[in-house]
């Protein structure tokens, strides 16, 4: 059996929540209004972004050194305050609709995005190399251990980003520059809604989800460290229920460890994922260039359908991803 990194929750916060959860974060497809989570970008913000780009065209600086305080972003700050409030006490996701990405180069869009997202939370490393930006596009790599699906065109099941890490991001942000020729549809589910359904329909399985499962670490660790991490799917942390989930990483984790998953644990995971796959719990998004989607990564799951790109390289699907987290250090492992 391979070595396993065990991450145990605090004893005082490891108890299972046995009562139904409430709040706006508990939503289904039919309960959401078309405008829920959607924030329109006012003309004043567009003007501030234009002015910021003009400054940067005359004053070159590494993107990662830029700070919002370098610019007059009065209206953009108010916009991001609304977005942060929706993430914290609203439905757990926002669509910021939208910026005129066609006016700027890819690098200029990166600088705009980087600067504005700092008004939500601090960007952190997304891999062991310390990359702060991820270009989400198909690089033609085969899916497998060590290759993240985000760099392929394959579909992804519902998951939380970085579920196999010690310190996953609080928020996952995506900025759309180009859409695919076909497919690539994003969907979100509320883990709070799914959790309530587990309590109603399968209360006997809930307790098992608070106990450890094995997750494949996707080779995103220092040399010599364990390839597998052990932690629960659900935890009660800082007064709130959080989730770290990926059926794929758990399946691979048990394979790497050469361990047979227990029957109750396997049934709990399959039941949880089956609920997520029910269309009535999903909110679908059709990205358009210039939109920014931000998701609470610990309270909502997300997925993407497979896609087919345009033959023209300049028209291929391209999103910019940032991970945002206030806890710990900016290192990949916090």
Rosetta silent file (secondary structure, phi, psi, omega in degrees, C-alpha in Angstrom):
SEQUENCE: XXXXXXXXXXXXXXXXXXXXXXXXXXXXXXXXXXXXXXXXXXXXXXXXXXXXXXXXXXXXXXXXXXXXXXXXXXXXXXXXXXXXXXXXXXXXXXXXXXXXXXXXXXXXXXXXXXXXXXXXXXXXXXXXXXXXXXXXXXXXXXXXXXXXXXXXXXXXXXXXXXXXXXXXXXXXXXXXXXXXXXXXXXXXXXXXXXXXXXXXXXXXXXXXXXXXXXXXXXXXXXXXXXXXXXXXXXXXXXXXXXXXXXXXXXXXXXXXXXXXXXXXXXXXXXXXXXXXXXXXXXXXXXXXXXXXXXXXXXXXXXXXXXXXXXXXXXXXXXXXXXXXXXXXXXXXXX
SCORE:     score description
SCORE:     0.000 S_00000001
   1 L     0.000  136.328 -179.558    0.000    0.000    0.000 S_00000001
   2 L   -74.486  160.363  178.227    1.315    3.475   -0.885 S_00000001
   3 L   -68.689  141.623 -178.627    1.847    6.148    1.750 S_00000001
   4 E  -120.836  132.616  173.991   -1.224    8.294    2.430 S_00000001
   5 E   -84.328  116.197 -177.534   -1.269   11.889    3.658 S_00000001
   6 E   -95.966  123.341  175.557   -3.968   12.026    6.334 S_00000001
   7 L  -116.179  105.659 -176.437   -5.783   15.311    6.837 S_00000001
   8 L   -98.338  137.546  176.988   -8.105   15.038    9.804 S_00000001
   9 L   -70.187  157.583  174.986  -10.752   17.660   10.614 S_00000001
  10 L   -58.622  134.849 -176.825  -10.747   19.413   13.945 S_00000001
  11 H   -58.305  -36.724 -177.000  -12.525   17.197   16.478 S_00000001
  12 H   -70.689  -15.952 -175.863  -14.722   20.083   17.650 S_00000001
  13 H  -121.223   14.623 -175.100  -15.963   20.662   14.106 S_00000001
  14 L   -93.838    3.902 -176.622  -16.184   17.142   12.684 S_00000001
  15 L   -70.718  147.992  177.794  -19.774   16.499   13.733 S_00000001
  16 L   -79.784  138.808  176.057  -22.349   15.683   11.098 S_00000001
  17 L   -83.032  120.608 -174.892  -25.110   18.206   10.468 S_00000001
  18 L  -104.886   -3.817  179.364  -28.406   16.366   10.926 S_00000001
  19 L  -106.409  153.645 -179.054  -30.833   19.238   10.281 S_00000001
  20 L   -64.496  139.176  179.003  -31.856   20.648    6.904 S_00000001
  21 L   -82.462  154.255 -177.871  -29.787   23.604    5.710 S_00000001
  22 L  -136.933  176.666 -179.291  -31.426   26.900    4.779 S_00000001
  23 L   110.288  172.920 -178.251  -30.685   30.216    3.086 S_00000001
  24 L   -65.889  -21.288  178.278  -30.435   31.427   -0.495 S_00000001
  25 L   -66.739  -17.662  175.896  -27.586   28.971   -1.083 S_00000001
  26 L   -88.453   99.051 -177.346  -30.248   26.219   -1.013 S_00000001
  27 L  -141.167  161.342  173.417  -31.580   26.422   -4.563 S_00000001
  28 L  -130.044  176.253 -179.508  -32.680   24.269   -7.480 S_00000001
  29 L   -55.994  -45.492 -175.468  -33.084   24.942  -11.191 S_00000001
  30 L   -78.111  -24.404 -178.641  -36.727   25.978  -10.813 S_00000001
  31 L   -80.723  -16.839 -179.892  -36.279   28.054   -7.673 S_00000001
  32 L   -81.837  133.796  171.030  -33.696   30.330   -9.288 S_00000001
  33 L   -80.670  154.716 -179.525  -34.899   33.443  -11.057 S_00000001
  34 L   -56.674  -26.038 -177.905  -33.136   34.267  -14.366 S_00000001
  35 L   -93.131   -6.067 -179.194  -31.491   37.238  -12.664 S_00000001
  36 L   -61.920  126.488  178.699  -30.275   35.391   -9.552 S_00000001
  37 L    79.781   -4.961 -178.149  -26.509   35.711   -9.330 S_00000001
  38 E   -96.460  125.193 -179.311  -26.316   37.875  -12.471 S_00000001
  39 E  -122.548  118.346  179.749  -24.725   41.302  -12.026 S_00000001
  40 E   -78.370  140.788  178.881  -24.707   43.744  -14.919 S_00000001
  41 L   -86.168  116.909 -179.736  -21.592   45.845  -15.447 S_00000001
  42 L   -72.314  159.026 -178.180  -22.550   49.564  -15.474 S_00000001
  43 H   -59.405  -31.258  179.831  -21.085   51.960  -18.030 S_00000001
  44 H   -63.389  -35.862  177.597  -19.120   53.713  -15.274 S_00000001
  45 H   -69.492  -40.502  178.195  -17.185   50.501  -14.626 S_00000001
  46 H   -60.853  -38.980  178.441  -16.477   50.029  -18.316 S_00000001
  47 H   -66.330  -39.848  178.346  -15.068   53.550  -18.440 S_00000001
  48 H   -64.703  -38.433  178.340  -12.835   52.865  -15.424 S_00000001
  49 H   -67.307  -41.625  175.988  -11.515   49.697  -17.083 S_00000001
  50 H   -57.133  -45.020 -179.378  -10.822   51.611  -20.309 S_00000001
  51 H   -64.792  -38.689  178.425   -8.880   54.200  -18.321 S_00000001
  52 H   -62.461  -44.935 -179.936   -6.927   51.467  -16.525 S_00000001
  53 H   -63.194  -39.202  178.211   -5.908   49.865  -19.821 S_00000001
  54 H   -61.786  -40.038  177.322   -4.782   53.251  -21.176 S_00000001
  55 H   -62.948  -43.745 -176.814   -2.559   53.717  -18.133 S_00000001
  56 H   -70.246  -27.629  176.478   -1.073   50.249  -18.562 S_00000001
  57 H   -67.636  -24.513  179.388   -0.340   50.828  -22.243 S_00000001
  58 H   -99.396  -13.706 -175.361    1.913   53.683  -21.194 S_00000001
  59 L  -137.160   93.218 -176.924    3.282   52.030  -18.045 S_00000001
  60 L   -74.727  138.341  177.072    4.334   48.416  -18.400 S_00000001
  61 L  -157.105  143.253  177.464    4.407   46.267  -15.261 S_00000001
  62 L   -53.995  131.678 -174.623    4.260   42.540  -14.566 S_00000001
  63 H   -52.517  -44.684 -175.085    0.581   41.615  -14.192 S_00000001
  64 H   -67.268   -8.523  177.301    1.053   39.870  -10.841 S_00000001
  65 H   -95.743   -6.092 -178.011    2.439   43.118   -9.348 S_00000001
  66 L   -75.086  142.224  177.553   -0.671   45.139  -10.178 S_00000001
  67 L  -130.005  148.483 -179.963   -2.964   46.218   -7.338 S_00000001
  68 H   -57.290  -30.357 -178.682   -6.435   47.826   -7.476 S_00000001
  69 H   -66.796  -10.333  177.874   -5.105   50.823   -5.561 S_00000001
  70 H   -73.667  -14.174 -170.840   -3.018   51.813   -8.583 S_00000001
  71 L  -132.240  161.301  172.760   -6.163   52.953  -10.405 S_00000001
  72 L   -84.223  103.830 -176.777   -9.389   54.880   -9.898 S_00000001
  73 L  -126.563   41.883 -175.561  -11.861   51.999   -9.606 S_00000001
  74 H   -55.045  -49.931 -177.177  -14.607   53.583   -7.510 S_00000001
  75 H   -75.663  -32.803  177.046  -17.507   52.024   -9.416 S_00000001
  76 H   -66.524  -34.429  176.854  -15.701   48.711   -9.967 S_00000001
  77 H   -63.114  -42.865  178.510  -15.194   48.419   -6.203 S_00000001
  78 H   -63.988  -39.987  178.210  -18.932   48.799   -5.672 S_00000001
  79 H   -60.694  -45.957 -177.791  -19.584   46.203   -8.373 S_00000001
  80 H   -72.502  -28.026  173.510  -17.244   43.696   -6.742 S_00000001
  81 H   -63.509  -40.702  176.223  -18.730   44.382   -3.315 S_00000001
  82 H   -63.279  -42.219 -179.463  -22.097   43.311   -4.732 S_00000001
  83 H   -64.396  -43.405 -179.064  -20.493   40.198   -6.219 S_00000001
  84 H   -64.002  -39.481  178.860  -18.785   39.282   -2.934 S_00000001
  85 H   -63.891  -38.107  179.085  -22.066   39.692   -1.022 S_00000001
  86 H   -67.692  -34.759  177.887  -23.822   37.358   -3.483 S_00000001
  87 H   -70.266  -41.031 -174.243  -21.090   34.781   -3.003 S_00000001
  88 H   -80.732  -42.722 -174.003  -21.120   34.976    0.786 S_00000001
  89 H  -125.389    6.377  179.208  -24.807   35.346    1.608 S_00000001
  90 L  -107.869 -135.080 -173.043  -26.575   34.780   -1.703 S_00000001
  91 L   -83.514   -5.150  176.130  -26.772   31.881   -4.146 S_00000001
  92 L    88.115    6.038  174.414  -23.039   31.112   -4.013 S_00000001
  93 E  -150.285  156.754  173.135  -22.219   32.096   -7.599 S_00000001
  94 E  -139.893  147.955  167.823  -22.139   35.233   -9.734 S_00000001
  95 E  -116.957  113.951  178.414  -22.057   36.010  -13.430 S_00000001
  96 E   -93.147  113.754 -166.573  -20.587   39.456  -14.030 S_00000001
  97 E  -125.020  106.702  -10.175  -22.045   40.508  -17.377 S_00000001
  98 L  -157.218  171.381  178.045  -19.903   41.831  -18.969 S_00000001
  99 L  -101.252  156.134 -178.140  -16.685   43.561  -20.045 S_00000001
 100 L   -87.620   77.773 -175.344  -15.766   44.366  -23.645 S_00000001
 101 H   -64.163  -23.605 -177.746  -12.944   41.841  -23.941 S_00000001
 102 H   -68.744  -17.080 -179.431  -12.735   42.331  -27.730 S_00000001
 103 H   -78.796  -15.473 -171.865  -11.271   45.809  -27.210 S_00000001
 104 L  -121.179  156.944  173.417   -8.192   44.460  -25.468 S_00000001
 105 L   -71.572  168.633  177.596   -5.359   42.042  -26.173 S_00000001
 106 H   -57.839  -43.720 -179.363   -5.187   38.763  -24.267 S_00000001
 107 H   -64.974  -38.645  178.204   -2.525   40.248  -22.003 S_00000001
 108 H   -67.128  -38.851  175.344   -4.608   43.359  -21.358 S_00000001
 109 H   -61.250  -38.528  177.792   -7.618   41.211  -20.502 S_00000001
 110 H   -61.271  -43.237 -178.400   -5.415   39.345  -18.033 S_00000001
 111 H   -66.846  -39.186  177.205   -4.378   42.579  -16.332 S_00000001
 112 H   -62.409  -49.931 -178.438   -7.985   43.782  -16.092 S_00000001
 113 H   -59.991  -49.963 -179.687   -9.150   40.438  -14.713 S_00000001
 114 H   -56.964  -45.851 -176.581   -6.266   40.121  -12.234 S_00000001
 115 H   -66.638  -44.507 -177.246   -6.816   43.614  -10.876 S_00000001
 116 H   -70.107  -37.260 -177.476  -10.584   43.301  -10.488 S_00000001
 117 H   -68.137  -22.800  175.631  -10.542   39.863   -8.876 S_00000001
 118 L   -66.407  -17.895  175.476   -8.352   41.170   -6.071 S_00000001
 119 L   -77.816  -12.963  174.193  -11.418   43.177   -5.040 S_00000001
 120 L   -91.460  -55.444 -179.910  -13.125   39.814   -4.374 S_00000001
 121 L  -169.195  171.277 -175.876  -10.265   37.969   -2.660 S_00000001
 122 L   -74.991  126.751  173.171   -6.537   37.283   -2.976 S_00000001
 123 E   -68.196  142.939 -178.586   -5.412   35.152   -5.979 S_00000001
 124 E  -131.052  169.534 -178.225   -3.315   32.133   -4.978 S_00000001
 125 L   -62.563  141.229 -177.748   -1.117   29.504   -6.642 S_00000001
 126 L  -107.682   -0.799  175.759   -2.942   26.938   -8.767 S_00000001
 127 L  -157.421  174.051 -175.464   -0.218   24.280   -8.989 S_00000001
 128 L   -67.061  -18.945  177.073    2.975   23.198   -7.285 S_00000001
 129 L   -79.227   -9.128  178.321    4.981   25.420   -9.674 S_00000001
 130 L    88.418   17.540 -179.534    3.213   28.446   -8.219 S_00000001
 131 L   -64.574  126.433  179.324    1.252   29.436  -11.347 S_00000001
 132 L   -90.701  -26.105  177.438   -1.217   32.190  -10.485 S_00000001
 133 L  -109.867  145.955  169.318   -2.978   32.131  -13.880 S_00000001
 134 E  -126.464  125.617  171.958   -4.423   29.154  -15.737 S_00000001
 135 E   -87.348  108.702 -176.873   -5.300   29.385  -19.418 S_00000001
 136 E   -84.924  100.455  178.681   -8.290   27.047  -19.669 S_00000001
 137 L  -160.775  162.259 -177.268   -8.089   25.594  -23.159 S_00000001
 138 L   -75.386  119.183  177.858   -7.504   22.288  -24.897 S_00000001
 139 L  -102.763    8.185  176.113   -3.785   21.544  -25.107 S_00000001
 140 L    74.129   16.785 -179.569   -4.317   18.183  -26.773 S_00000001
 141 L   -88.333  146.628  176.174   -3.048   16.199  -23.804 S_00000001
 142 L   -74.316  142.477  179.658   -4.522   12.815  -22.899 S_00000001
 143 L   -71.372  136.927  178.384   -6.484   12.742  -19.659 S_00000001
 144 E   175.381 -178.164  179.390   -4.749   10.870  -16.873 S_00000001
 145 L   -59.573  123.057 -178.790   -2.904   11.094  -13.598 S_00000001
 146 L    95.476   -9.931  176.936   -0.954   14.363  -13.629 S_00000001
 147 E  -114.944  114.172 -177.962   -2.999   15.913  -16.481 S_00000001
 148 L   -74.763  136.900  179.742   -5.791   18.156  -15.319 S_00000001
 149 H   -58.196  -24.062 -178.959   -9.034   17.895  -17.322 S_00000001
 150 H   -61.002  -21.148 -179.748   -9.105   21.704  -17.502 S_00000001
 151 H   -98.060   16.463  179.367   -6.350   21.456  -20.148 S_00000001
 152 L  -129.012  178.523  177.975   -8.375   19.081  -22.328 S_00000001
 153 L  -102.049    5.267 -176.926  -11.663   19.141  -24.246 S_00000001
 154 L   -74.239  157.999  175.558  -13.231   16.241  -22.326 S_00000001
 155 L   -73.616  156.594  179.565  -16.309   16.635  -20.176 S_00000001
 156 E  -124.702  137.546  173.772  -15.967   16.851  -16.413 S_00000001
 157 E   -75.931  171.626  179.259  -18.343   15.506  -13.750 S_00000001
 158 E   -61.930  137.386 -176.375  -19.401   17.714  -10.839 S_00000001
 159 E  -161.563  172.605  166.475  -16.489   18.481   -8.555 S_00000001
 160 L  -110.716  140.456  178.572  -14.756   21.100   -6.463 S_00000001
 161 L   -63.698  139.520  174.163  -11.485   22.498   -7.751 S_00000001
 162 L    59.796   35.451  179.989   -8.379   21.248   -5.969 S_00000001
 163 L   -64.119  -15.255 -176.688  -10.358   18.762   -3.876 S_00000001
 164 L  -100.747   18.734 -177.177   -7.131   16.765   -3.450 S_00000001
 165 L  -114.229  164.524  178.671   -5.175   19.576   -1.785 S_00000001
 166 L   -71.147  -30.348 -172.098   -4.639   20.671    1.804 S_00000001
 167 L  -141.283   76.781 -177.320   -6.002   24.163    1.185 S_00000001
 168 L   -68.112  159.885  179.898   -8.424   24.429   -1.776 S_00000001
 169 L   -67.899  149.817  174.161   -9.564   27.836   -3.055 S_00000001
 170 L   -73.037  -41.355 -177.530  -12.612   29.513   -1.593 S_00000001
 171 E  -129.861  143.920  173.178  -13.664   30.843   -4.990 S_00000001
 172 E  -114.126  123.034 -178.334  -13.016   29.782   -8.577 S_00000001
 173 E  -113.581  136.753  177.465  -13.188   32.590  -11.140 S_00000001
 174 E  -128.607  129.634  178.389  -13.395   32.160  -14.933 S_00000001
 175 E  -114.117  120.143 -175.296  -13.126   34.987  -17.474 S_00000001
 176 E   -86.065  123.737  173.594  -14.356   34.085  -20.960 S_00000001
 177 E  -105.504  -39.478  178.949  -12.299   35.256  -23.944 S_00000001
 178 E  -143.489  141.790  175.382  -13.481   32.744  -26.564 S_00000001
 179 L   -99.183  163.562  179.954  -16.232   30.120  -26.635 S_00000001
 180 L   -76.762  163.934  174.982  -16.058   26.712  -28.325 S_00000001
 181 L   -66.397  -37.015 -178.886  -17.617   25.922  -31.685 S_00000001
 182 E  -153.198  136.416  176.129  -19.815   23.375  -29.918 S_00000001
 183 E    84.300 -157.706 -178.483  -20.288   22.280  -26.299 S_00000001
 184 L    72.690   32.825 -178.237  -18.302   23.427  -23.286 S_00000001
 185 L   -82.698  132.138  178.462  -21.446   24.236  -21.283 S_00000001
 186 E   -91.941  142.422  175.263  -20.873   24.980  -17.599 S_00000001
 187 E  -132.272  150.832  178.800  -23.241   23.744  -14.889 S_00000001
 188 E  -131.248  144.226  170.025  -23.401   24.442  -11.156 S_00000001
 189 E  -127.515  150.666  173.750  -25.132   22.664   -8.275 S_00000001
 190 E   -87.689  119.799  176.690  -25.579   23.779   -4.698 S_00000001
 191 H   -63.663  -25.135  179.528  -23.999   21.269   -2.336 S_00000001
 192 H   -69.456  -38.763  176.056  -26.386   22.557    0.328 S_00000001
 193 H   -65.501  -45.781 -179.749  -29.380   21.501   -1.763 S_00000001
 194 H   -63.867  -39.072  178.547  -27.819   18.116   -2.478 S_00000001
 195 H   -61.384  -44.286  177.437  -26.956   17.672    1.187 S_00000001
 196 H   -58.747  -40.071  179.300  -30.594   18.321    2.163 S_00000001
 197 H   -67.408  -35.521  175.217  -31.697   15.675   -0.338 S_00000001
 198 H   -62.461  -42.832  178.551  -29.211   13.212    1.152 S_00000001
 199 H   -63.177  -39.089 -178.566  -30.701   13.860    4.585 S_00000001
 200 H   -73.684  -45.455 -170.248  -34.245   13.371    3.255 S_00000001
 201 H   -96.493  -31.417 -174.088  -33.666   10.393    0.983 S_00000001
 202 L  -139.297   57.832 -177.171  -30.556    8.634    2.317 S_00000001
 203 H   -61.381  -24.580 -179.001  -29.956    9.665    5.948 S_00000001
 204 H   -70.214  -16.488 -177.168  -28.129    6.391    6.606 S_00000001
 205 H   -99.266  -13.268 -173.444  -25.313    7.427    4.226 S_00000001
 206 H   -62.496  -45.269 -177.293  -24.688   10.973    5.455 S_00000001
 207 H   -56.996  -37.716 -178.575  -22.450   10.025    8.388 S_00000001
 208 H   -63.884  -30.296 -178.875  -20.069    8.129    6.091 S_00000001
 209 H   -71.641  -12.606  173.957  -19.424   11.276    4.044 S_00000001
 210 H   -90.150   -2.182  178.967  -17.898   12.879    7.166 S_00000001
 211 L  -102.409  161.141 -171.725  -15.359   10.077    7.355 S_00000001
 212 L   -65.344  146.381  168.031  -12.140    9.894    5.267 S_00000001
 213 E  -126.453  160.351  178.119  -11.915    8.903    1.618 S_00000001
 214 E   -95.604  130.875 -179.266   -8.757    8.496   -0.458 S_00000001
 215 E  -120.676  135.625  171.989   -8.090   11.115   -3.158 S_00000001
 216 E   -68.356  128.146 -178.936   -5.523   11.033   -5.976 S_00000001
 217 L   -85.697    5.705  173.473   -3.265   14.101   -5.566 S_00000001
 218 L    57.268   29.151 -179.707   -2.721   14.316   -9.346 S_00000001
 219 L    59.915   16.605  178.566    1.073   14.419   -8.866 S_00000001
 220 L   -92.557   66.698  179.711    0.675   17.963   -7.586 S_00000001
 221 L  -155.735  163.153  179.298    3.041   17.507   -4.664 S_00000001
 222 L   -67.024  154.454  179.674    6.736   17.739   -3.857 S_00000001
 223 L   -58.461  133.577  178.601    8.980   14.821   -4.764 S_00000001
 224 L    91.109  -10.249  178.573    8.831   12.081   -2.170 S_00000001
 225 L   -81.858  160.654  179.358    5.479   13.165   -0.722 S_00000001
 226 L   -59.471  143.196  179.049    2.459   10.789   -0.637 S_00000001
 227 L   -83.290  -11.488 -174.513    0.525   10.428   -3.911 S_00000001
 228 E  -127.314  141.344  175.753   -2.758   10.011   -2.045 S_00000001
 229 E  -119.430  147.477 -179.379   -4.506   12.203    0.506 S_00000001
 230 E  -117.402  122.486  175.317   -7.203   11.140    2.972 S_00000001
 231 E  -160.713  161.530  178.742   -9.960   13.526    4.042 S_00000001
 232 L   -71.514  164.690  171.482  -13.793   13.616    4.343 S_00000001
 233 L   -79.582  -46.388  178.384  -16.127   14.842    1.616 S_00000001
 234 E  -109.295  140.859  173.995  -18.140   16.964    4.046 S_00000001
 235 E  -140.810  150.857  173.082  -16.783   18.930    6.991 S_00000001
 236 E  -103.796  110.386 -170.300  -18.255   21.435    9.392 S_00000001
 237 E  -135.918  129.701  179.343  -15.667   24.212    9.498 S_00000001
 238 L    52.829   39.574  175.146  -15.780   27.734   10.911 S_00000001
 239 L    79.295   10.735 -178.892  -19.504   27.410   11.482 S_00000001
 240 E  -141.032  152.346  175.494  -20.367   26.311    7.940 S_00000001
 241 E   -79.978  130.808  175.498  -20.669   23.104    5.950 S_00000001
 242 E  -125.702  159.664 -176.762  -17.984   22.729    3.274 S_00000001
 243 E  -134.447  138.939  169.676  -17.463   20.097    0.617 S_00000001
 244 L  -130.540  113.071 -167.912  -14.426   18.726   -1.240 S_00000001
 245 L  -146.205  139.266  166.663  -15.547   16.251   -3.867 S_00000001
 246 E  -164.471  113.476 -179.767  -14.593   14.484   -7.075 S_00000001
 247 H   -60.807  -33.062 -179.383  -15.763   10.974   -7.841 S_00000001
 248 H   -68.223  -46.408 -177.516  -12.881   10.639  -10.290 S_00000001
 249 H   -68.356  -32.010  176.449  -10.151   11.598   -7.819 S_00000001
 250 H   -69.136  -46.025  178.250  -11.580    9.269   -5.173 S_00000001
 251 H   -56.692  -46.563  179.946  -11.755    6.361   -7.630 S_00000001
 252 H   -68.107  -33.606  179.528   -8.148    7.004   -8.681 S_00000001
 253 H   -61.619  -43.838  179.024   -7.072    7.473   -5.068 S_00000001
 254 H   -68.802  -34.963  177.672   -8.209    3.987   -4.094 S_00000001
 255 H   -65.323  -45.077  179.803   -6.580    2.517   -7.207 S_00000001
 256 H   -61.961  -39.194 -178.757   -3.249    4.186   -6.436 S_00000001
 257 H   -80.357   -5.716 -177.895   -3.401    2.989   -2.855 S_00000001
 258 L    55.009   43.550 -179.338   -4.369   -0.532   -3.997 S_00000001
 259 L  -122.115  138.268  177.020   -7.222   -0.444   -1.492 S_00000001
 260 L   -83.641  124.982  178.604  -10.771   -1.629   -2.046 S_00000001
 261 L   -65.078  147.030  178.854  -13.305    1.061   -1.059 S_00000001
 262 L   -70.258  152.284 -173.125  -15.774    0.066    1.635 S_00000001
 263 H   -62.392  -42.445 -178.351  -19.303   -0.763    0.465 S_00000001
 264 H   -68.332  -41.506  178.365  -21.034    1.996    2.442 S_00000001
 265 H   -62.600  -43.047  178.918  -18.536    4.617    1.315 S_00000001
 266 H   -63.015  -42.084  179.919  -18.887    3.625   -2.322 S_00000001
 267 H   -66.638  -37.728  179.546  -22.667    3.736   -2.076 S_00000001
 268 H   -64.447  -43.410  179.983  -22.567    7.147   -0.374 S_00000001
 269 H   -66.690  -45.051 -179.264  -20.379    8.634   -3.120 S_00000001
 270 H   -65.343  -36.437  178.216  -22.423    7.163   -5.963 S_00000001
 271 H   -67.834  -42.579  178.316  -25.666    8.355   -4.372 S_00000001
 272 H   -60.207  -46.557 -177.818  -24.253   11.852   -3.867 S_00000001
 273 H   -70.219  -34.786  178.801  -23.115   12.104   -7.476 S_00000001
 274 H   -62.167  -38.745  176.894  -26.371   10.657   -8.822 S_00000001
 275 H   -63.931  -41.905  179.555  -28.278   13.451   -7.079 S_00000001
 276 H   -62.304  -32.430 -177.488  -25.980   16.063   -8.626 S_00000001
 277 L   -76.137  -10.798  179.280  -26.621   14.661  -12.084 S_00000001
 278 L   -70.777  123.441 -175.460  -30.362   15.222  -11.805 S_00000001
 279 H   -55.486  -29.074 -176.026  -31.187   18.193  -14.085 S_00000001
 280 H   -67.052  -15.131  179.377  -33.628   19.706  -11.582 S_00000001
 281 H  -100.318   -1.498 -170.990  -30.754   20.612   -9.275 S_00000001
 282 E  -104.212  144.756  170.776  -28.508   22.153  -11.962 S_00000001
 283 E  -113.968  120.115 -179.395  -28.039   25.672  -13.246 S_00000001
 284 E   -96.313  147.444  179.263  -26.531   25.793  -16.757 S_00000001
 285 E  -129.518  134.971  174.701  -24.465   28.665  -18.138 S_00000001
 286 L  -110.344   98.344 -176.257  -23.672   29.527  -21.721 S_00000001
 287 L   -59.502  145.138  166.822  -20.585   31.714  -21.536 S_00000001
 288 L  -127.109  149.331 -178.112  -20.164   34.716  -23.791 S_00000001
 289 L   -55.436  137.128  179.933  -16.879   36.604  -24.200 S_00000001
 290 L    98.444  -12.503  178.555  -16.371   39.271  -21.542 S_00000001
 291 L   -83.692  148.048  172.680  -18.327   37.468  -18.814 S_00000001
 292 E  -119.433  127.056  174.818  -16.781   36.511  -15.491 S_00000001
 293 E  -109.305  131.034  175.627  -18.177   33.578  -13.515 S_00000001
 294 E  -125.833  131.989 -176.760  -17.223   33.194   -9.847 S_00000001
 295 E  -124.967  137.397  170.205  -18.279   30.145   -7.831 S_00000001
 296 E   -68.887  106.961 -171.605  -18.057   29.395   -4.116 S_00000001
 297 L   -73.715  -12.403 -178.458  -15.799   26.363   -4.456 S_00000001
 298 L  -105.608   -8.046  179.859  -16.634   24.917   -1.041 S_00000001
 299 L  -124.055   -8.801  178.065  -20.419   25.194   -1.207 S_00000001
 300 E  -131.810  142.239  173.136  -21.133   24.663   -4.931 S_00000001
 301 E  -100.219  153.654  178.439  -20.012   22.000   -7.370 S_00000001
 302 E  -139.333  158.679  177.749  -19.363   22.700  -11.039 S_00000001
 303 E  -149.140  172.969  177.308  -18.811   20.758  -14.233 S_00000001
 304 E  -142.668  138.837  174.944  -18.303   21.271  -17.970 S_00000001
 305 L   -77.649  162.000  175.360  -19.524   19.311  -20.959 S_00000001
 306 L   -62.857  158.073 -179.377  -17.097   18.159  -23.643 S_00000001
 307 E  -142.259  160.302  174.684  -16.496   20.602  -26.460 S_00000001
 308 E  -118.291  128.524 -177.520  -15.320   20.865  -30.064 S_00000001
 309 L   -86.350  161.930  169.602  -13.109   23.774  -31.024 S_00000001
 310 L   -69.160  148.339  176.784  -13.065   25.895  -34.168 S_00000001
 311 L   -61.755  -33.995 -179.466  -10.305   24.890  -36.636 S_00000001
 312 L   -69.635  118.601 -178.803   -8.933   28.443  -36.490 S_00000001
 313 H   -55.665  -31.996 -178.304   -6.480   28.589  -33.518 S_00000001
 314 H   -72.806  -13.548 -178.242   -7.472   32.204  -32.813 S_00000001
 315 H  -107.783    5.998 -176.239  -11.105   31.176  -32.270 S_00000001
 316 L   -72.755  149.597 -177.279  -10.525   28.237  -29.963 S_00000001
 317 L   -52.187  131.354 -176.978  -12.188   28.138  -26.561 S_00000001
 318 E  -149.691  114.680  173.364  -10.191   30.180  -24.070 S_00000001
 319 E  -119.047  151.837  173.814  -11.029   31.019  -20.467 S_00000001
 320 E  -106.945  128.370 -178.114   -8.772   32.570  -17.842 S_00000001
 321 E  -113.613  137.608  170.134   -8.956   30.986  -14.394 S_00000001
 322 E  -126.642  143.675  170.019   -7.994   32.388  -11.024 S_00000001
 323 E  -102.942  132.208 -176.705   -8.221   30.728   -7.631 S_00000001
 324 E  -118.742  132.445 -177.515   -9.131   33.078   -4.796 S_00000001
 325 L  -157.027  133.125  178.692   -8.498   32.345   -1.121 S_00000001
 326 L   -93.461  -25.561 -177.701   -8.107   34.441    2.011 S_00000001
 327 L   -79.704  152.136  173.866   -6.887   31.702    4.362 S_00000001
 328 L    67.873 -167.876  177.313   -3.276   30.599    4.675 S_00000001
 329 L   -90.523  173.919 -176.706   -0.386   31.762    2.523 S_00000001
 330 L   -78.031   -3.333  178.150   -0.464   32.178   -1.246 S_00000001
 331 L   -61.683  159.287  178.590    1.409   28.902   -1.708 S_00000001
 332 L   -55.885  -40.999  179.543   -0.354   26.025   -3.444 S_00000001
 333 L   -93.384   12.886  175.881   -0.628   24.180   -0.143 S_00000001
 334 L    77.426    0.000    0.000   -1.552   27.295    1.802 S_00000001
